């Protein structure tokens, strides 16, 4: 398939030797109240039975012929009756030619001698298989998505593709693979990623799947990522990297806070005039305070009975 850029949306057209696009659109088929057709069928059947009985009694061949014709017409009228359930349609063909779709629910009377096929327009959903793909940084990840869709054009869904349910499933998996390969699993703050930008990735997935299945008359309601994880072979290594990044971030906050507390302590001592510290004593105090504030374990105090210069 090739994509021909047209404003505003790309149009997918078949290419290759003998590539043919089924140019067909849904339209309304002729139909009327089914109870009217049922009444006509019953009336013709009654007339036919009466005519056949009368012909046997009177021996009139013309009445027999009339009765046979009426019975045939009654059968034709009855065969054109069908029931359309809510959420379903009837795609009508007349000797192989598409003549329209009936969306009216209830008992309807179609064109005589026509054939019809039921097509559901209810909302459906499925979950793609868990696929292993490489993200934008080359790391293998497992991803799956839930696709919510429905038939919007019954003519295209019936005649443009062989099996539209299989078609949307395959195209959805192809779109998930393509979109997953354009994002990293986890990126820096502010950068789009599969884990951090779920809404935008889901929207892009929905748009790509919709573009792929439009030629089959299908409409994508929603696409959501249902499973996202590193592949098992690198999951442990990536977990360690995430833990290390978390430790570094936590240490950065601790050091920043400790430096602020030391500055505040020195400023208070100087402002209150509690003690005069030279540069060497300031350095010793800063070192001790940073060890106490930044250390992981509990600090055991040591009392110095001498001076810093002994």
C-alpha positions as semicolon CSV with decimal commas, in nm:
position;residue;x (nm);y (nm);z (nm)
1;X;0,000;0,000;0,000
2;X;0,123;0,353;-0,073
3;X;0,025;0,676;0,093
4;X;-0,065;0,965;-0,136
5;X;-0,040;1,295;0,051
6;X;-0,353;1,501;0,010
7;X;-0,482;1,790;0,210
8;X;-0,586;1,742;0,484
9;X;-0,549;1,363;0,527
10;X;-0,335;1,106;0,344
11;X;-0,533;0,872;0,122
12;X;-0,423;0,509;0,108
13;X;-0,436;0,360;-0,240
14;X;-0,326;0,020;-0,375
15;X;-0,016;-0,001;-0,589
16;X;0,154;-0,271;-0,791
17;X;0,062;-0,464;-1,105
18;X;-0,312;-0,449;-1,152
19;X;-0,378;-0,272;-0,822
20;X;-0,749;-0,198;-0,804
21;X;-0,936;0,004;-0,545
22;X;-1,297;-0,088;-0,472
23;X;-1,464;0,250;-0,516
24;X;-1,792;0,203;-0,331
25;X;-1,981;0,404;-0,070
26;X;-2,267;0,314;0,157
27;X;-2,610;0,437;0,052
28;X;-2,962;0,369;0,164
29;X;-3,146;0,081;-0,001
30;X;-3,516;0,086;-0,086
31;X;-3,723;-0,062;0,193
32;X;-4,062;-0,020;0,350
33;X;-4,260;-0,136;0,649
34;X;-4,231;-0,512;0,678
35;X;-4,586;-0,550;0,800
36;X;-4,709;-0,409;0,468
37;X;-4,507;-0,671;0,283
38;X;-4,635;-0,940;0,518
39;X;-4,994;-0,832;0,451
40;X;-4,935;-0,839;0,074
41;X;-4,774;-1,183;0,096
42;X;-5,064;-1,318;0,301
43;X;-5,317;-1,165;0,062
44;X;-5,146;-1,313;-0,244
45;X;-5,118;-1,647;-0,068
46;X;-5,488;-1,637;0,019
47;X;-5,583;-1,550;-0,337
48;X;-5,362;-1,828;-0,471
49;X;-5,509;-2,091;-0,238
50;X;-5,864;-1,979;-0,323
51;X;-5,791;-1,987;-0,695
52;X;-5,639;-2,336;-0,678
53;X;-5,935;-2,470;-0,477
54;X;-6,188;-2,312;-0,716
55;X;-6,003;-2,448;-1,017
56;X;-6,024;-2,801;-0,874
57;X;-6,396;-2,763;-0,810
58;X;-6,483;-2,601;-1,141
59;X;-6,216;-2,760;-1,356
60;X;-6,107;-2,421;-1,487
61;X;-5,743;-2,422;-1,593
62;X;-5,717;-2,042;-1,597
63;X;-5,799;-2,024;-1,225
64;X;-5,531;-2,283;-1,158
65;X;-5,272;-2,079;-1,347
66;X;-5,382;-1,764;-1,165
67;X;-5,357;-1,941;-0,834
68;X;-5,008;-2,069;-0,915
69;X;-4,890;-1,720;-1,012
70;X;-5,037;-1,573;-0,693
71;X;-4,862;-1,835;-0,479
72;X;-4,528;-1,768;-0,652
73;X;-4,568;-1,393;-0,597
74;X;-4,656;-1,456;-0,233
75;X;-4,338;-1,660;-0,191
76;X;-4,129;-1,388;-0,354
77;X;-4,283;-1,122;-0,132
78;X;-4,232;-1,333;0,180
79;X;-3,867;-1,404;0,092
80;X;-3,799;-1,029;0,080
81;X;-3,903;-0,986;0,444
82;X;-3,624;-0,963;0,702
83;X;-3,574;-0,852;1,062
84;X;-3,304;-0,593;1,138
85;X;-3,191;-0,594;1,499
86;X;-3,074;-0,277;1,674
87;X;-2,703;-0,226;1,612
88;X;-2,709;-0,433;1,294
89;X;-2,770;-0,354;0,926
90;X;-2,864;-0,539;0,609
91;X;-2,639;-0,497;0,304
92;X;-2,866;-0,558;0,003
93;X;-2,759;-0,691;-0,339
94;X;-2,969;-0,736;-0,649
95;X;-2,824;-1,010;-0,870
96;X;-2,474;-0,935;-0,736
97;X;-2,502;-0,558;-0,761
98;X;-2,489;-0,351;-0,441
99;X;-2,805;-0,143;-0,418
100;X;-2,781;-0,009;-0,062
101;X;-2,788;-0,071;0,312
102;X;-3,084;-0,081;0,548
103;X;-3,018;0,055;0,898
104;X;-3,382;0,070;1,011
105;X;-3,447;-0,172;1,297
106;X;-3,751;-0,400;1,295
107;X;-3,938;-0,595;1,029
108;X;-3,862;-0,448;0,684
109;X;-3,957;-0,539;0,330
110;X;-3,669;-0,529;0,082
111;X;-3,650;-0,529;-0,295
112;X;-3,794;-0,860;-0,423
113;X;-3,547;-1,119;-0,554
114;X;-3,260;-0,945;-0,371
115;X;-3,009;-1,102;-0,135
116;X;-2,900;-0,944;0,191
117;X;-2,622;-0,986;0,442
118;X;-2,623;-0,878;0,805
119;X;-2,336;-0,649;0,916
120;X;-2,298;-0,532;1,276
121;X;-2,229;-0,165;1,346
122;X;-2,195;-0,214;1,721
123;X;-1,882;-0,097;1,901
124;X;-1,630;-0,378;1,943
125;X;-1,290;-0,410;2,105
126;X;-0,995;-0,646;2,113
127;X;-0,649;-0,658;2,267
128;X;-0,348;-0,707;2,047
129;X;-0,094;-0,975;2,129
130;X;0,201;-0,881;2,348
131;X;0,464;-0,790;2,093
132;X;0,837;-0,750;2,141
133;X;0,964;-0,440;1,960
134;X;1,269;-0,216;1,983
135;X;1,203;0,135;2,111
136;X;1,370;0,447;1,973
137;X;1,688;0,377;2,173
138;X;1,709;0,015;2,060
139;X;1,594;-0,145;2,385
140;X;1,355;-0,441;2,344
141;X;1,018;-0,378;2,509
142;X;0,691;-0,569;2,530
143;X;0,379;-0,376;2,436
144;X;0,011;-0,446;2,377
145;X;-0,288;-0,222;2,314
146;X;-0,668;-0,232;2,336
147;X;-0,844;-0,115;2,019
148;X;-1,207;0,002;2,027
149;X;-1,365;0,016;1,681
150;X;-1,685;-0,013;1,480
151;X;-1,804;-0,035;1,121
152;X;-1,893;0,308;0,982
153;X;-1,937;0,223;0,612
154;X;-2,100;-0,117;0,563
155;X;-2,043;-0,119;0,187
156;X;-1,666;-0,079;0,218
157;X;-1,648;-0,326;0,506
158;X;-1,831;-0,586;0,296
159;X;-1,678;-0,538;-0,048
160;X;-1,344;-0,353;-0,008
161;X;-1,168;-0,613;0,211
162;X;-1,194;-0,989;0,248
163;X;-1,256;-1,002;0,626
164;X;-1,267;-0,669;0,803
165;X;-1,229;-0,815;1,154
166;X;-0,899;-0,978;1,061
167;X;-0,798;-0,670;0,866
168;X;-0,833;-0,432;1,161
169;X;-0,649;-0,674;1,394
170;X;-0,347;-0,703;1,163
171;X;-0,334;-0,330;1,089
172;X;-0,359;-0,245;1,459
173;X;-0,060;-0,466;1,542
174;X;0,137;-0,308;1,258
175;X;0,056;0,043;1,385
176;X;0,152;-0,047;1,743
177;X;0,490;-0,178;1,624
178;X;0,554;0,136;1,420
179;X;0,459;0,387;1,689
180;X;0,642;0,198;1,966
181;X;0,962;0,216;1,762
182;X;0,950;0,596;1,742
183;X;0,951;0,661;2,120
184;X;1,196;0,565;2,394
185;X;1,058;0,354;2,677
186;X;1,159;0,612;2,936
187;X;1,308;0,950;2,850
188;X;1,429;1,259;3,036
189;X;1,178;1,488;3,204
190;X;0,980;1,681;2,946
191;X;1,068;1,444;2,660
192;X;0,789;1,223;2,516
193;X;0,824;0,854;2,597
194;X;0,613;0,541;2,599
195;X;0,589;0,535;2,980
196;X;0,568;0,906;3,047
197;X;0,345;1,020;2,758
198;X;0,076;0,754;2,754
199;X;-0,205;0,988;2,644
200;X;-0,017;1,137;2,349
201;X;0,114;0,796;2,240
202;X;-0,239;0,651;2,258
203;X;-0,372;0,940;2,048
204;X;-0,104;0,886;1,786
205;X;-0,181;0,515;1,786
206;X;-0,552;0,583;1,731
207;X;-0,479;0,820;1,442
208;X;-0,242;0,576;1,271
209;X;-0,475;0,279;1,306
210;X;-0,766;0,491;1,179
211;X;-0,567;0,593;0,870
212;X;-0,478;0,231;0,798
213;X;-0,835;0,093;0,823
214;X;-1,021;0,381;0,658
215;X;-1,028;0,204;0,320
216;X;-1,228;-0,078;0,485
217;X;-1,496;0,160;0,614
218;X;-1,393;0,113;0,979
219;X;-1,382;0,379;1,250
220;X;-1,143;0,375;1,546
221;X;-1,307;0,496;1,867
222;X;-1,007;0,464;2,099
223;X;-0,668;0,295;2,133
224;X;-0,508;0,250;2,476
225;X;-0,182;0,081;2,580
226;X;-0,272;-0,215;2,801
227;X;0,074;-0,361;2,862
228;X;0,417;-0,198;2,861
229;X;0,736;-0,346;3,004
230;X;1,099;-0,412;2,923
231;X;1,170;-0,747;2,762
232;X;1,267;-1,014;3,019
233;X;1,629;-1,034;2,901
234;X;1,700;-0,671;2,996
235;X;1,436;-0,610;3,262
236;X;1,676;-0,670;3,556
237;X;1,945;-0,443;3,412
238;X;1,694;-0,167;3,343
239;X;1,555;-0,200;3,695
240;X;1,902;-0,152;3,838
241;X;1,954;0,153;3,618
242;X;1,623;0,303;3,735
243;X;1,717;0,233;4,097
244;X;2,057;0,397;4,048
245;X;1,895;0,700;3,887
246;X;1,652;0,724;4,179
247;X;1,939;0,703;4,432
248;X;2,133;0,974;4,249
249;X;1,829;1,200;4,239
250;X;1,766;1,145;4,611
251;X;2,131;1,211;4,697
252;X;2,125;1,533;4,498
253;X;1,830;1,657;4,702
254;X;1,998;1,551;5,029
255;X;2,326;1,727;4,942
256;X;2,145;2,042;4,832
257;X;1,951;2,051;5,158
258;X;2,262;1,978;5,368
259;X;2,458;2,261;5,208
260;X;2,170;2,498;5,279
261;X;2,155;2,389;5,643
262;X;2,533;2,438;5,687
263;X;2,514;2,785;5,535
264;X;2,225;2,870;5,766
265;X;2,415;2,738;6,072
266;X;2,727;2,943;5,991
267;X;2,521;3,253;5,924
268;X;2,335;3,218;6,257
269;X;2,660;3,167;6,452
270;X;2,811;3,475;6,293
271;X;2,497;3,685;6,344
272;X;2,455;3,584;6,710
273;X;2,824;3,622;6,789
274;X;2,834;3,286;6,961
275;X;3,185;3,198;6,848
276;X;3,446;3,336;6,612
277;X;3,563;3,075;6,362
278;X;3,864;3,104;6,142
279;X;3,877;2,940;5,802
280;X;4,023;2,613;5,931
281;X;3,758;2,576;6,202
282;X;3,485;2,664;5,952
283;X;3,614;2,390;5,720
284;X;3,615;2,138;6,006
285;X;3,263;2,234;6,107
286;X;3,135;2,215;5,751
287;X;3,294;1,872;5,709
288;X;3,139;1,740;6,030
289;X;2,794;1,877;5,951
290;X;2,796;1,735;5,597
291;X;2,897;1,392;5,727
292;X;2,612;1,400;5,979
293;X;2,350;1,530;5,735
294;X;2,448;1,323;5,429
295;X;2,541;0,994;5,594
296;X;2,321;0,684;5,552
297;X;2,392;0,539;5,897
298;X;2,344;0,685;6,242
299;X;2,636;0,903;6,352
300;X;2,818;0,833;6,681
301;X;2,937;1,164;6,834
302;X;3,304;1,202;6,941
303;X;3,390;1,461;7,209
304;X;3,711;1,649;7,138
305;X;3,878;1,758;7,466
306;X;4,170;1,925;7,298
307;X;4,189;2,185;7,023
308;X;4,182;2,165;6,648
309;X;4,551;2,248;6,642
310;X;4,673;1,956;6,856
